[in-house]
Amino acid sequence: MHFSTFTDYSLRVVMYLGLRRERLTTISDIAHSYKISENHLMKVVHHLARLGFVETIRGNKGGMRLARAPENINLGELIRHTEGGGGLLPCLDTKSPCCIQPSCDMIRILREAQDALYAVLDRYSLADLLLNDAALSKILHRDLRKVDVIVDPR
């Protein structure tokens, strides 16, 4: 099992923004640092903004930043939103075309596994991912331009 690319990029965006909390950041900055598509990131950022994880500021000096403190961004919550709430297999959803669904014990086992996965993720926040922030910043921000927009912390 693995999470979708959408979830991967969502985690990357919030980690990046968490490292640069005092500054506005652009999609281009993030795409350049991770070497991923700006088009994909636009969709991710839009989704994260609608969910209240990211705040976007329009205009010539605009950009984005976290809408919540890193300790208030729960990883389980974020991943549930980005994964779309589906089960590990289609049969975990209430309506499945599987003919053995009414008597299959695998459903119970997979639900238990999925619940355990999210129970672990629910114990962590974005702040936990940023504990090694100096090393992460060194890797991600080595090529950023020197001019940054300072955000008023109010």
C-alpha positions in Angstrom: 0.0 0.0 0.0 1.1 3.5 -0.7 -0.4 7.0 -0.6 -1.3 8.8 -3.7 1.0 11.4 -5.3 -1.5 14.0 -4.3 -1.0 13.1 -0.7 2.8 13.0 -1.1 2.8 16.5 -2.7 0.4 17.8 0.0 2.8 16.6 2.7 5.7 18.2 0.9 3.9 21.5 0.6 3.0 21.8 4.3 6.5 20.7 5.3 8.0 23.3 3.0 5.7 26.0 4.3 6.3 24.9 7.9 10.1 25.5 7.4 9.5 29.0 6.0 6.7 30.1 8.4 7.8 33.8 8.5 7.9 34.1 4.7 5.5 33.9 1.8 6.4 31.2 -0.6 5.4 30.6 -4.2 4.4 27.4 -6.0 7.4 27.9 -8.2 9.7 27.9 -5.1 8.3 24.6 -3.9 8.3 23.0 -7.4 11.9 24.1 -7.9 13.1 22.7 -4.5 11.4 19.4 -4.9 11.8 19.2 -8.7 8.1 18.5 -9.3 5.5 20.0 -11.6 4.0 23.4 -10.9 0.8 22.3 -12.5 0.3 19.5 -10.0 1.3 21.7 -7.1 -1.4 24.3 -8.1 -4.1 21.7 -7.7 -2.6 20.5 -4.4 -2.3 24.1 -3.0 -5.8 24.9 -4.1 -7.1 21.9 -2.2 -5.1 22.6 0.9 -6.3 26.2 0.9 -10.0 25.1 0.6 -9.4 22.8 3.6 -7.8 25.5 5.7 -4.3 24.1 5.9 -2.8 26.8 3.6 -3.5 30.5 3.2 -3.0 32.1 -0.2 -2.3 35.8 -0.8 -3.0 37.1 -4.3 -1.1 39.9 -6.1 2.3 40.8 -7.2 3.9 40.2 -3.8 1.6 37.3 -3.0 2.3 33.8 -2.2 1.2 31.3 0.4 1.9 30.3 4.0 0.5 27.9 6.5 -3.0 28.8 7.8 -2.3 27.0 11.1 0.6 26.5 13.3 2.5 23.3 12.5 1.4 21.7 15.9 -2.2 22.3 14.8 -1.9 20.4 11.5 -2.7 16.8 12.3 -1.1 14.3 9.9 -4.1 11.8 10.1 -6.5 14.6 9.3 -4.5 15.9 6.4 -4.0 12.5 4.9 -7.7 11.5 5.3 -8.6 14.7 3.3 -6.0 14.1 0.6 -6.7 10.4 0.2 -10.4 11.0 -0.3 -11.7 8.7 2.5 -11.7 5.5 0.5 -10.6 2.2 2.0 -7.5 0.2 1.3 -9.6 -1.9 -1.2 -12.9 -1.0 -2.9 -14.7 -3.7 -0.8 -14.1 -1.6 2.4 -16.5 1.0 1.0 -20.2 0.2 1.6 -21.1 -0.4 -2.0 -18.7 -2.8 -3.8 -19.2 -5.1 -6.8 -17.4 -7.9 -5.0 -19.7 -11.0 -4.8 -18.2 -12.4 -1.6 -18.3 -9.1 0.3 -21.3 -10.2 2.6 -19.2 -13.0 4.1 -15.6 -12.0 3.6 -13.5 -11.7 6.7 -10.8 -9.8 4.9 -12.9 -6.7 5.1 -12.8 -6.8 8.9 -9.0 -7.3 8.9 -8.4 -4.5 6.5 -10.7 -2.1 8.4 -8.7 -2.9 11.5 -5.4 -2.3 9.7 -6.7 1.0 8.3 -7.9 2.1 11.7 -4.5 1.3 13.2 -2.7 3.2 10.4 -4.8 6.4 11.1 -4.5 5.9 14.8 -0.8 6.2 14.5 -1.0 9.2 12.1 -3.4 10.9 14.4 -0.7 11.0 17.1 1.5 13.2 15.0 1.4 16.8 13.7 3.4 18.7 11.1 5.6 20.0 13.9 6.8 16.4 14.4 8.0 16.3 10.8 9.9 19.5 11.3 12.0 18.5 14.3 15.0 18.2 12.0 14.3 21.6 10.4 17.8 22.8 9.9 18.8 19.8 7.8 15.5 19.9 5.8 16.0 23.7 5.2 19.5 23.2 4.0 18.3 20.6 1.4 15.2 22.4 0.3 16.2 26.0 0.4 19.8 25.9 -1.0 18.7 27.2 -4.4 16.1 29.8 -3.5 16.6 33.3 -4.6 17.9 35.7 -1.9 14.9 38.0 -2.0 12.0 36.8 0.1 8.8 38.5 1.1 8.6 38.9 4.9 5.2 38.2 6.3 3.8 40.3 9.1 3.4 37.7 11.9 0.2 39.3 13.2 
